[in-house]
Amino acid sequence: MADARNSTWLHVSKLDLIHSARTAIGGSISLEIARLLKMPEAYWAAITTIIVMQSTLGAALTVSERRLAGTALGSVMGALLLAYLPSNVFVFTAGVFVLGLICASLGLHRVAFRFAGITLAIVTLAAYHNPAWVVALHRFTEVSVGIAVGVVLTAVWPEQEPPGE
């Protein structure tokens, strides 16, 4: 009997099929939850879920705490910058730099800094008609939904490890 690694169809194993299905379902669930919450850019929830679901449950839990912390920092920094300074490359550059220092001083992993920088970019570089704090809150909510769905689905439907790993 062939193991899951050798059972392939067009070089796609059963584990690859399951992983693709888990990820697609997770992305769809988070997208629909964000839409139900009337988030203006619900796709950020789906993108975040897809990122989270590339890890095992243990890794997803640890990394997701850091992602959530970084998202919160990036949202707050973006709202503050937009509230008091013009949106331009110099303000963005300074914001990313300061976020790196904040994450380092708080002892946060670079995953937190990565999500902080991404969130800052989304909040400060795109043109929005809402006040900065509303945009920041939307991004935080969308990404938080994505993280939560990814972690829950990873716990409920864990990734199967290929035999021998």
C-alpha positions in Angstrom: 0.0 0.0 0.0 1.4 3.4 -1.0 1.9 6.0 1.7 0.5 9.5 1.4 3.8 10.9 0.0 3.9 8.4 -2.8 0.1 8.4 -3.6 0.1 11.1 -6.2 -2.0 12.3 -9.1 -0.2 14.7 -11.4 2.5 14.9 -8.7 0.0 16.1 -6.1 -0.2 14.0 -3.0 -3.2 13.4 -0.8 -1.6 15.6 1.8 -1.2 18.4 -0.7 -4.9 18.1 -1.7 -6.0 18.2 2.0 -3.7 21.2 2.7 -5.1 23.0 -0.3 -8.7 22.3 0.8 -8.0 23.4 4.4 -6.4 26.6 3.3 -9.2 27.4 0.7 -11.9 26.7 3.2 -10.2 28.8 5.9 -9.7 31.7 3.6 -13.4 31.5 2.5 -14.7 31.4 6.1 -12.6 34.4 7.2 -13.7 36.3 4.1 -17.3 35.7 4.8 -17.0 36.6 8.5 -15.3 39.8 7.6 -18.0 40.5 5.1 -20.7 39.8 7.8 -18.9 42.4 10.0 -19.1 44.8 7.0 -15.4 45.3 6.8 -14.6 47.4 3.8 -11.5 45.3 2.7 -12.5 41.8 3.9 -9.9 40.3 1.7 -7.3 41.1 4.3 -9.0 38.5 6.6 -8.6 35.8 3.8 -5.0 36.8 3.1 -4.2 36.5 6.8 -5.9 33.1 7.2 -3.9 31.8 4.2 -0.7 32.9 5.9 -1.6 31.5 9.3 -2.6 28.1 7.8 0.8 27.5 6.4 1.9 26.5 9.9 1.2 23.7 12.3 -1.0 24.4 15.3 1.8 24.9 17.8 3.7 27.2 15.4 0.4 29.0 14.4 -0.4 29.8 18.0 3.0 31.2 18.9 3.4 33.1 15.6 -0.2 34.4 15.6 0.3 36.1 19.0 3.2 38.0 17.4 1.2 38.7 14.3 -1.7 40.1 16.4 0.7 42.2 18.4 2.3 43.6 15.3 -1.0 44.3 13.7 -2.1 46.2 16.7 1.2 48.2 16.8 1.0 49.0 13.1 -2.7 50.0 13.3 -2.0 52.4 16.2 1.1 53.8 14.6 -0.7 54.3 11.3 -3.6 56.1 13.0 -1.3 58.3 14.9 0.8 59.2 11.9 -2.2 60.0 9.7 -3.8 62.0 12.5 -0.8 64.3 12.9 1.4 64.1 9.8 0.9 64.1 6.0 1.0 60.7 4.3 4.3 60.6 2.4 7.3 58.4 1.9 9.3 60.1 4.7 6.5 59.7 7.3 6.1 56.0 6.2 9.8 55.4 6.4 10.1 56.9 9.9 7.0 54.9 11.0 8.5 51.6 9.9 11.8 52.5 11.5 10.2 53.4 14.8 8.0 50.2 14.7 11.2 48.2 14.3 12.7 49.8 17.4 9.4 49.4 19.4 9.1 45.7 18.5 12.8 45.1 19.4 12.5 47.0 22.7 9.4 45.0 23.6 11.2 41.8 22.9 8.8 40.9 20.1 9.9 38.6 17.3 10.4 39.9 13.8 7.1 38.4 12.8 5.5 41.1 14.9 7.6 43.7 13.2 6.7 42.2 9.8 2.9 42.5 10.5 3.4 45.9 12.1 5.1 47.2 8.9 2.5 45.6 6.6 -0.4 47.1 8.6 1.3 50.5 8.7 1.7 50.4 5.0 -1.9 49.4 4.4 -3.2 52.1 6.8 -0.9 55.0 5.7 -0.3 54.5 2.0 -3.7 53.7 0.6 -6.2 56.5 0.0 -9.2 56.3 2.3 -12.1 58.6 2.9 -12.6 57.6 6.6 -10.7 59.1 9.5 -7.3 57.4 10.3 -8.5 55.7 13.4 -11.4 54.1 11.5 -9.1 52.8 8.9 -6.7 51.4 11.5 -9.6 49.7 13.4 -10.8 48.1 10.2 -7.4 46.7 9.3 -6.9 45.4 12.9 -10.4 43.8 12.8 -9.8 42.2 9.3 -6.4 40.8 10.2 -7.7 39.6 13.6 -10.5 37.7 12.0 -8.0 36.1 9.7 -5.7 35.1 12.5 -8.6 33.7 14.6 -10.1 31.7 11.8 -6.6 30.3 10.8 -5.8 29.3 14.3 -9.2 27.7 15.0 -9.3 25.8 11.8 -5.7 24.6 12.3 -6.8 23.3 15.8 -10.0 21.7 14.5 -8.5 20.3 11.3 -4.8 19.9 12.0 -2.2 19.6 9.3 -1.1 16.0 8.7 2.6 15.5 8.7 4.0 13.4 5.9 5.2 10.0 7.1 8.8 9.9 8.2 9.0 13.6 9.2 
